[in-house]
Amino acid sequence: MLVMIKNYLLVAARNFLRNRNYTLINILGLSIGVTSCILIFLLIVNDLRFDTFHSRYNQIYRVVLENRSSSGTTYSSAIPYPFVKAFRNDFSEVKLVTQVHYQDDALMKYGTEKQHINNVLFADSLFFEVFDFNVLSGNPRVDLGEPGKVFLTKSMAEKILKGNERGTIRLDNKIELDIAGIIADPPPNSHISFTMVVSMPSLTKEYVGFPLDRWGVTISGFTYMALSKEITAASVVERFPDFIAKYHSGEDAERKSYHLQPLKEIHFDLLYADNPGPATNADVTDLIGMGIIGAFILVIACINFINLATALAIKKSKEIGIRKTLGAKRSQLSAYFLGETFLLTLFSSFISLCAVEWLLRWLNYFLGLKLELNLLSDPLLIGFILLLILLTTVLAGFYPAIILSGFDPLVVLKNKMGFQGSSGATVRKVLVVFQFMIAQVLIIGTLVISNQMGYLQQKPLGFDRDAIITVHLPQNDNAVLESFRTRIRANDRILESSFSFGEPTSENSFSTGYFLSETGTKEIHTVSVKSVDLSYLDTYGIKLRAGRWFSEADEKEANLNVPHEKKKYTYIVNESAARRLGFSAEQIIGRKITSGIYDIDAEVVGVVEDFHIASLHEEISPVVLMILPQYYYTAGLKVSSEGFDETIAYIKSNWEQLFPEYNFEYEFLDDKLANLYSHDKRTFTLFKIFAGISIFIGCLGLYGLITFMASQKLKEVGIRKVMGASVTSIIFLFSKEFIKLIVIAFLLAAPLAWYFMNGWLEGFAYRIPISWTVFVIGIVSTLLIAIITVSYRSAQAAITNPAETLRTE
């Protein structure tokens, strides 16, 4: 047996060297295919493993809120802050309930150093009982129940403590926090992220700027619970209606529903997309799509192998005939040819693993991930690679092994083998069509995504976004802000300036209800309330549709130091808000509406044209603008492009005089808008890469096939040249068959591409129509690439001296 295996290996090695060009093409194609599959596997598994490191993974639930109104249903993973206290009182049998508050950005001061940090988490004393984040030192069960305590992650501690074990930090220049311990950094596949965990009692009204004891305030508070085996989620949920009726008012209670969302579903639930951290939820259809693309790329590589193996059958026919004459059985020959395929696949897989290790650094940087190739510690990865090798061997080697082992020795030894005209040629044509069908689907898909991304960049948003920078305001003291405004406006290069809760597309807004005051609460609609100032309209270039903009009298009234119910507020709404109430822009002027912000009942004095407050994935929704100076957290500055660096230096200098305890940082509005489509851009880039890979592998196969055809037809080419055939006609001889196959592939690819891309575009409220031009570009580009590939090799055969090919005749 060992001698036989040794003999097979030697013969296989000789065959590889004898047909080294085809061997290299197969190895390159299989290596690219396997590399793509491994990378896609790592991407998919990274999502599937989200939050699975917690020991109570199957018992942890997040409380989510469904809110129904006349304008539809909204879904929120952030719930009112008083919920936890009330839940613990009414559901005393549920022992492990924890509440967190997430803050994406804060200024931290330690000693004389200050820096902006991301992912600040406030949590109560049961947080580390519910979740298995590793505590390295300290007692969070005690310290997180007291005000003024903080736990730092190991990386943050190493960065700021520099060897000290304890100390005090100041957060946003508002609260002093004693460092109580160190915790391990959260794994990258956690939907909860943090650089520090602050004790929940430290989260006060003075720190956040709004009361936390109201059931109408959600903002960024999340609640989780770990149920014991004796308590089911269904038994808790069925008691929620009574719970809601107890703590919410009658009409409000009718519109609300609480649900328990399993931890294992959080990362894949697009309805409840907000998380205490920057991790975005995954779309299951995207994962399925990536898996299908990976499988297609591998299939394309295997098709190359099959085509070349069957095309080379004539060269191997005499070897097969001799082996059969000497007594070799068909099963043995099949095993031998499968063995050859296995060796090539094994070698290709080794190259792929090296390639994956090298490519991961770029993929991690591009996607912001931390994927690793853990061959020694990841049984699932090992199993996938072994399965991939086995599957590739079978896919690529089974058909050639059956065909080659089935040759009749009598026929092949009498040189009567006519394999080129057999069914093998038909099979190769079918496989080439399948290859280029996949390639053209990916090309057309890439073009559609490119056009949609261009549309996202160019579509008018209803406001100006050019040359506007945004600066976070650390304080909203009226005197300080007015001083800052006066200094800013003294610079001629700062064209406009505005203070607000956030720019038009900022997530800083209040989502609440509103209704026509005269009809009462029988018909409540959902609205986004934005706090703005007098300059908001001019700074962002929003268009006034009817009525007037806010006046100085409106601003003066809003700044009065009296309770809200004693102030005379005014509202400005967008066209969508007016339409939702059943009025045109002109008709709603003078009407009174009531919003959920302090239940303010005020007159509508103006209507602005609709503008986008979110990405183009979402339709424009109702917006109410009002003056609430206590919620001025962002400065929007429209600056001249001339002397930009000097302008920024001027702003920074004045900033540091007014806010000496805070770092000056700014961001272009254009960049913030681009971040809304970061996921779509990554999809576009991955599509381009995969389309390029499929085209490249397909061209490899074409090159191999045309090389074989050229070697088989050298004498025919020589005779044609002697008879006066031109190089062009010979190139056409080789190209015409492949052109037919690509056209057939296009006829199959076009409806498939339209179906899948139309489904993808449905994820955008504003989208392009699929133009016929993308299909034309798809087939023309594929034809050009294929013709160039075929022409290159066929031209070499065409310019060969016919004397060299015909001298033996």
Summary of the structure (lengths in Angstrom):
residues: 809
radius of gyration: 34.0
end to end distance: 44.8
largest distance: 109.3
contacts: 2599
relative contact order: 0.10
helix: 52%
strand: 17%
